[in-house]
Amino acid sequence: MTNQTAVEIFLSRLFKCAGTVSTTYYNTRVLKTDENASDIELLRQIRLLSPDIRDTFQLRSSFRQFLNTSLSTERLFAIGANVGGYFARLEKLVAEHSLAIQDGRDVAAEQYEMEIREAISDIADSIDDELTILHAMVATKFAAVSTIAEKRRQNLHYQERTSKLVNLLENFHFADFAEQLAGNEDLALSFRALLEDRIPNFREKLKAVLQQLQQYLFEFRKIEDRARLVRSFALHLNRNPDWTPKNWDETASPPEWVGLAMPMALVCHPDVTQPESEVVLREIAAAIPASAEMRIERRPPGQLVEETTESIIVVAQSPLKKAVQAFFTDAVVSQDWISARRWWLEHPSMTANIGEDVWLLRLVSEDEREGRSGRWSFRRVEHPHPVFDGNVLIHDILAARKRL
């Protein structure tokens, strides 16, 4: 039986998914298939993959930053050290992408699209990581440090960071990004699903953390004077170990401050870890009388058998995937064409939290993956885009049982 450490177990799991990690890094995303499904679920469990759109996944920003550092890629030098830098980089990439499309540089435009998706994910992941750190600090009241002065300094530091992030999210104009990315389906959907729709939630959580930090700062100020007195008294006891308080009850005329000062409730206990206490503790143990009622229950000898059960991981389907499967199930048994938009309206219990545009795009993606081997016929109601050549505007989707 080998005693593997947690690091060795983690690295062995990561080695099994080396191919999937490499594909995701160089392609910026990976589509979930039957071949890589187990790798994707394992990478999600160890928090190295985050979900993208249309059943695709991408590397988390922290892991991608580690690979950039290890491989010394050029992308390492383009990423800033704070959220404001991420926003500035995204703004620059969107502008360069628009210029590349206008100049007809298709290869450069595709490269900018990959970097824009990474920048959007970097912003969302960095804000999410910042919230995780702040919640941990607030929940423990800065338990990593012991003194009030250190807690106060850390409180002011994180309060300043949170205020800057809240101001950035409140003052940054996201409408320009949405308009500039409207001509590209994938980029517009990534920006809306991964960042724009989550900004209000991020902002409210950061405001709640900021309010809690301000409350903690007020509490730290209240106990600062009392903590100073306790530290002074502890220093006095360390310098004078034989000191005992004076019994003012036996004094005929005690000073005035005795009647005004609030008493301190002191609780004392012996320090059993000191070597000089060993003799006293041995004497106390020897003085404990024996009792017939005291019995020591001993475990009968036996064999220690290690039982290892294989863990079963059940992945719950998303509401969107359940709705897509239900739609195509109805289409397989239907002789007539079923309208996707009408089905979306007639089943609010399954599509309440799904946007109509996301619903249509998801059906197109499902047909592209399973349409050839599926049992349904698929037809799109569309017309060419008036401005962008090669693009179409989808008005509706029709599906029915495949005719033999």
C-alpha positions in Angstrom: 0.0 0.0 0.0 1.6 3.3 -1.1 1.2 6.5 0.9 0.6 9.1 -1.8 0.4 12.7 -0.8 -2.4 15.0 -1.9 0.0 16.7 -4.4 0.9 13.3 -6.0 -2.7 12.4 -6.3 -3.6 15.7 -7.9 -0.7 15.5 -10.4 -1.6 11.9 -11.3 -5.2 13.0 -12.1 -3.9 16.0 -14.1 -1.6 13.7 -16.1 -4.5 11.5 -17.1 -6.2 14.6 -18.7 -3.0 16.0 -20.4 -4.5 15.7 -23.9 -7.7 17.5 -22.9 -5.8 20.3 -21.1 -3.5 20.8 -24.1 -6.4 20.9 -26.6 -8.3 23.4 -24.4 -5.3 25.7 -24.0 -4.4 26.0 -27.6 -8.0 26.1 -28.9 -9.2 28.3 -25.9 -12.2 26.0 -25.5 -13.1 22.3 -25.8 -16.4 20.7 -26.8 -17.6 17.9 -24.5 -17.8 14.6 -26.3 -18.1 10.9 -25.3 -14.3 10.6 -25.5 -13.4 13.5 -23.2 -16.4 13.6 -20.9 -14.6 11.8 -18.1 -11.6 14.2 -18.4 -13.8 17.3 -18.4 -15.7 16.1 -15.3 -12.5 15.4 -13.5 -11.0 18.8 -14.4 -14.2 20.5 -13.2 -14.0 18.7 -9.9 -10.4 20.0 -9.2 -11.5 23.5 -10.4 -9.3 23.8 -13.5 -12.2 24.1 -16.1 -15.1 26.5 -16.1 -18.2 26.2 -18.3 -18.5 28.2 -21.5 -21.4 28.4 -24.0 -22.9 25.6 -26.1 -21.6 22.6 -24.0 -18.0 23.9 -24.3 -15.5 24.5 -21.5 -12.4 26.6 -21.0 -9.5 26.7 -18.6 -9.9 28.9 -15.5 -7.9 32.1 -15.7 -5.6 31.1 -12.7 -4.6 27.8 -14.4 -4.2 29.5 -17.8 -2.0 32.1 -16.2 0.2 29.4 -14.7 0.6 27.7 -18.1 1.4 31.1 -19.7 4.1 31.7 -17.0 5.5 28.2 -17.4 5.6 28.3 -21.2 6.7 32.0 -21.3 4.1 32.8 -24.0 3.4 36.3 -25.3 -0.1 36.3 -23.7 1.6 36.5 -20.3 2.8 40.0 -20.9 -0.5 41.2 -22.3 -2.5 40.4 -19.1 -2.7 43.0 -16.4 -2.4 42.5 -12.7 -5.8 43.7 -11.7 -9.4 43.8 -12.9 -9.0 47.3 -14.3 -6.2 46.0 -16.5 -8.4 43.2 -17.7 -11.1 45.7 -18.8 -8.5 47.8 -20.5 -7.2 44.8 -22.4 -10.7 43.7 -23.4 -11.5 47.2 -24.7 -8.3 47.2 -26.8 -8.9 43.7 -28.2 -12.5 44.7 -29.2 -11.2 47.7 -31.0 -8.5 45.7 -32.8 -11.0 43.1 -33.8 -13.2 45.7 -35.4 -10.3 47.1 -37.4 -9.3 43.6 -38.5 -12.8 43.0 -39.9 -12.9 46.3 -41.7 -9.4 45.7 -43.2 -10.4 42.2 -44.3 -7.7 40.5 -42.2 -9.6 37.3 -41.4 -6.7 35.4 -39.7 -6.1 38.3 -37.4 -9.8 38.7 -36.7 -10.0 35.0 -35.7 -7.0 35.4 -33.4 -8.6 38.5 -31.8 -11.8 36.5 -31.3 -9.9 33.9 -29.3 -8.2 36.5 -27.2 -11.5 38.3 -26.6 -13.1 35.1 -25.2 -10.1 34.7 -22.9 -10.3 38.3 -21.7 -14.0 38.0 -21.0 -13.4 34.8 -19.0 -10.4 36.4 -17.2 -12.6 39.2 -16.0 -15.4 36.9 -14.8 -13.0 34.5 -13.1 -11.0 37.3 -11.4 -14.1 38.9 -10.0 -15.3 35.5 -8.8 -11.9 34.8 -7.2 -11.9 38.2 -5.5 -15.4 37.5 -4.1 -14.2 34.2 -2.7 -11.2 35.8 -1.0 -13.3 38.6 0.5 -16.0 36.2 1.8 -13.3 34.1 3.4 -11.8 37.1 5.1 -15.1 38.5 6.3 -16.4 35.1 7.5 -13.4 34.6 9.7 -12.9 38.2 10.7 -9.3 38.1 9.5 -8.4 35.1 11.6 -5.0 34.8 10.0 -3.7 37.7 12.1 -4.0 38.0 15.9 -3.6 41.7 16.8 -6.1 44.4 16.4 -3.7 46.6 14.5 -3.1 43.9 11.9 -6.8 43.2 11.6 -7.5 46.9 11.1 -4.8 47.3 8.4 -6.1 44.3 6.5 -9.6 45.6 6.8 -8.6 49.0 5.3 -6.7 47.2 2.6 -9.6 45.0 1.5 -12.0 47.8 1.9 -10.0 50.0 -0.5 -9.8 47.1 -3.0 -13.5 46.4 -2.8 -14.4 50.1 -3.2 -12.3 50.4 -6.3 -13.9 47.3 -7.8 -17.4 48.5 -7.0 -16.7 51.9 -8.6 -15.2 50.2 -11.7 -18.3 48.0 -12.2 -20.6 51.0 -11.7 -18.8 53.4 -13.9 -17.7 51.1 -16.7 -19.9 51.3 -19.8 -20.8 47.8 -21.1 -23.2 49.0 -23.7 -20.3 49.8 -26.1 -19.0 46.2 -25.9 -22.4 44.8 -26.5 -22.9 46.9 -29.6 -19.4 46.2 -31.0 -19.8 42.4 -30.5 -23.4 42.2 -31.8 -22.2 41.1 -35.3 -20.5 38.0 -33.9 -22.8 35.4 -32.4 -20.3 33.6 -30.3 -18.6 36.7 -28.9 -21.9 38.4 -28.2 -23.3 35.3 -26.4 -20.0 34.9 -24.4 -20.0 38.5 -23.3 -23.7 38.5 -22.3 -23.7 35.1 -20.6 -20.3 35.1 -18.9 -20.0 38.8 -17.9 -22.8 41.3 -18.7 -25.7 39.3 -17.1 -23.5 38.6 -14.0 -22.3 42.2 -13.4 -25.4 43.2 -11.3 -25.0 40.1 -9.1 -21.2 40.8 -8.7 -21.9 44.4 -7.8 -24.5 43.6 -5.1 -22.3 41.0 -3.5 -19.3 43.4 -3.4 -21.5 46.1 -1.8 -22.6 43.7 0.9 -19.0 42.8 1.6 -18.0 46.5 1.7 -20.8 47.2 4.2 -19.6 44.3 6.4 -16.0 45.5 6.2 -17.1 49.0 7.3 -19.0 47.4 10.2 -16.0 45.4 11.3 -13.8 48.5 11.2 -16.2 50.2 13.6 -16.1 47.2 15.9 -12.3 47.1 15.8 -12.2 50.8 16.9 -14.5 50.1 19.8 -12.4 47.3 21.3 -9.0 48.9 20.5 -8.8 50.8 23.9 -9.9 47.7 25.8 -7.4 45.5 24.0 -4.6 48.0 24.8 -5.4 47.7 28.5 -5.4 43.9 28.3 -2.0 43.9 26.6 -0.6 46.2 29.2 -1.9 44.0 32.0 -0.5 40.9 30.3 2.9 42.6 30.0 2.8 43.5 33.7 2.1 39.9 34.6 4.9 38.6 32.5 7.4 41.1 34.1 6.0 40.4 37.6 5.0 36.7 37.9 4.6 36.9 41.7 2.2 39.9 41.5 -1.2 39.5 43.3 -4.0 42.1 43.3 -4.5 43.9 46.6 -7.6 43.1 48.6 -9.3 46.4 48.7 -12.1 45.0 50.8 -9.8 45.1 53.8 -8.9 48.8 53.2 -10.7 51.3 55.4 -10.7 54.1 52.8 -10.2 52.7 49.3 -9.3 55.2 46.5 -12.1 56.7 44.4 -11.2 54.8 41.2 -12.1 51.5 42.9 -15.8 52.5 42.9 -15.7 53.9 39.3 -13.6 51.3 37.4 -15.4 48.4 35.7 -14.0 45.1 37.0 -12.3 42.7 34.7 -13.5 39.0 34.8 -10.3 36.9 34.8 -10.3 33.2 34.2 -7.1 31.3 35.2 -6.1 27.7 34.4 -2.9 25.8 34.9 -0.5 25.3 32.1 0.0 21.5 31.9 2.6 21.9 29.1 5.3 23.3 31.4 7.9 20.8 32.5 7.8 22.1 36.1 4.1 21.1 36.3 4.9 17.4 35.8 5.7 16.7 39.5 2.4 18.3 40.7 0.3 16.5 38.1 2.0 13.2 39.1 1.1 13.8 42.8 -2.5 14.6 41.8 -2.9 11.4 39.7 -1.4 9.3 42.5 -3.9 10.8 45.1 -6.9 9.8 43.0 -8.5 6.8 44.9 -9.2 3.6 43.1 -12.9 2.7 42.4 -14.5 -0.6 41.6 -17.0 1.2 39.3 -14.2 2.4 37.0 -13.8 -0.1 34.1 -11.7 0.2 31.0 -13.4 -1.3 28.0 -10.9 -2.9 25.7 -11.6 -3.7 22.1 -11.3 -7.4 21.3 -8.4 -8.2 18.9 -9.4 -8.4 15.3 -8.2 -7.6 11.8 -8.3 -4.1 10.3 -9.8 -4.3 6.8 -9.7 -1.3 4.6 -12.8 -1.0 2.5 -12.6 1.1 -0.5 -15.8 1.9 -2.4 -15.7 3.3 -5.8 -17.4 6.7 -5.7 -20.2 7.4 -8.1 -20.5 10.9 -9.5 -24.0 11.9 -10.7 -23.9 15.0 -12.9 -27.3 16.8 -12.9 -28.5 18.0 -16.3 -29.0 21.8 -16.8 -32.6 23.1 -17.3 -31.6 24.2 -20.8 -30.4 20.7 -21.8 -33.6 19.1 -20.4 -35.7 21.5 -22.4 -33.8 20.8 -25.6 -34.2 17.0 -25.1 -37.9 17.5 -24.4 -38.4 19.6 -27.6 -36.7 17.0 -29.8 -38.6 14.2 -28.1 -41.9 15.9 -29.1 -40.5 16.5 -32.6 -39.7 12.8 -33.1 -43.3 11.7 -32.5 -44.9 14.6 -34.4 -46.1 14.3 -38.0 -46.4 18.1 -38.3 -43.7 20.7 -38.0 -43.3 22.0 -34.4 -42.3 25.7 -34.0 -39.4 26.2 -31.5 -40.7 29.7 -30.5 -44.2 28.5 -29.9 -42.9 25.5 -27.9 -40.8 27.9 -25.9 -43.9 29.9 -25.1 -46.1 26.9 -24.3 -43.7 25.4 -21.8 -42.8 28.2 -19.3 -42.0 25.7 -16.5 -39.0 24.5 -18.5 -38.0 27.7 -20.3 -38.7 30.4 -17.7 -35.0 31.2 -17.2 -33.9 30.7 -20.8 -33.8 33.6 -23.2 -35.4 33.2 -26.6 -32.2 33.9 -28.5 -30.2 31.4 -26.4 -33.0 28.8 -26.9 -32.8 29.1 -30.7 -29.0 29.0 -30.8 -29.0 26.0 -28.5 -31.3 24.1 -30.8 -29.1 24.9 -33.8 -26.1 23.6 -31.9 -27.9 20.4 -30.9 -28.9 19.7 -34.5 -25.3 20.3 -35.7 -24.1 17.7 -33.2 -26.9 15.1 -33.3 -28.9 16.0 -36.4 -27.3 13.4 -38.7 -27.8 10.5 -36.4 -31.1 11.9 -34.9 -34.6 10.9 -35.8 -35.9 14.3 -36.6 -36.0 16.7 -39.5 -34.8 20.2 -39.0 -35.5 23.4 -40.8 -34.6 27.1 -40.1 -36.7 30.0 -41.0 -34.1 32.6 -41.8 -33.0 35.3 -44.3 -29.5 36.8 -45.0 -28.2 39.6 -42.9 -28.5 43.0 -44.7 -25.1 44.2 -43.7 -22.7 41.3 -42.9 -22.2 38.9 -45.8 -22.4 35.2 -44.9 -24.5 35.8 -41.8 -28.2 35.0 -41.4 -31.0 36.1 -39.1 -33.0 33.2 -37.7 -36.6 33.9 -37.0 -37.8 30.4 -36.0 -36.8 26.8 -36.1 -39.1 23.9 -37.2 -38.7 20.2 -36.3 -40.7 17.1 -37.0 -40.3 13.3 -37.3 -37.9 12.3 -40.0 -39.6 11.0 -43.1 -38.3 7.6 -44.4 
